[in-house]
């Protein structure tokens, strides 16, 4: 695991060393892939060192 941030009261966002990003539900411990997109096109993150939380983003 490279980085982790609390998205809200129920979810963490986790970035792994190998470009994989996931959400974790704090109550159920369910892990799901976190997909990133720009203008409707799925993109792969280039870095997992820093996660900058956008206050306007919603899960």
C-alpha positions in Angstrom: 0.0 0.0 0.0 1.4 3.4 -1.0 -1.2 6.0 0.1 -4.5 6.0 1.9 -7.1 8.8 2.6 -10.5 8.9 4.1 -13.1 9.9 1.5 -16.0 10.2 3.9 -17.3 8.6 7.1 -17.7 5.2 5.3 -14.9 4.9 2.7 -11.1 4.9 2.3 -9.3 5.4 -1.0 -6.2 3.3 -1.2 -3.4 3.6 -3.8 -1.1 0.5 -4.2 2.4 0.5 -5.4 1.4 -1.1 -8.7 -0.9 1.7 -10.0 -4.0 -0.1 -8.6 -6.4 2.1 -6.8 -9.2 0.8 -4.5 -12.0 1.9 -2.2 -12.6 0.1 1.1 -15.9 0.3 2.9 -15.0 0.8 6.6 -18.0 -1.1 7.9 -18.1 -4.1 5.6 -14.4 -4.1 4.6 -15.5 -4.6 1.0 -12.8 -3.7 -1.5 -13.7 -2.4 -4.9 -11.6 -1.1 -7.8 -11.5 2.8 -8.1 -11.8 3.8 -11.7 -10.5 7.2 -12.8 -11.7 9.0 -15.9 -11.2 12.2 -17.7 -13.9 13.4 -20.2 -15.5 10.0 -20.0 -12.3 8.1 -20.9 -10.8 5.8 -18.3 -7.3 6.8 -17.3 -4.5 5.1 -15.4 -2.9 7.1 -12.6 0.8 7.9 -13.2 1.6 8.2 -9.5 0.4 6.7 -6.3 2.5 8.8 -3.9 0.1 11.6 -3.1 -3.7 11.6 -3.0 -5.2 15.1 -3.1 -8.8 15.1 -2.1 -11.1 17.3 -4.1 -13.8 18.6 -1.8 -16.3 18.6 -4.6 -15.8 15.0 -5.5 -18.4 12.5 -4.3 -18.2 8.8 -3.9 
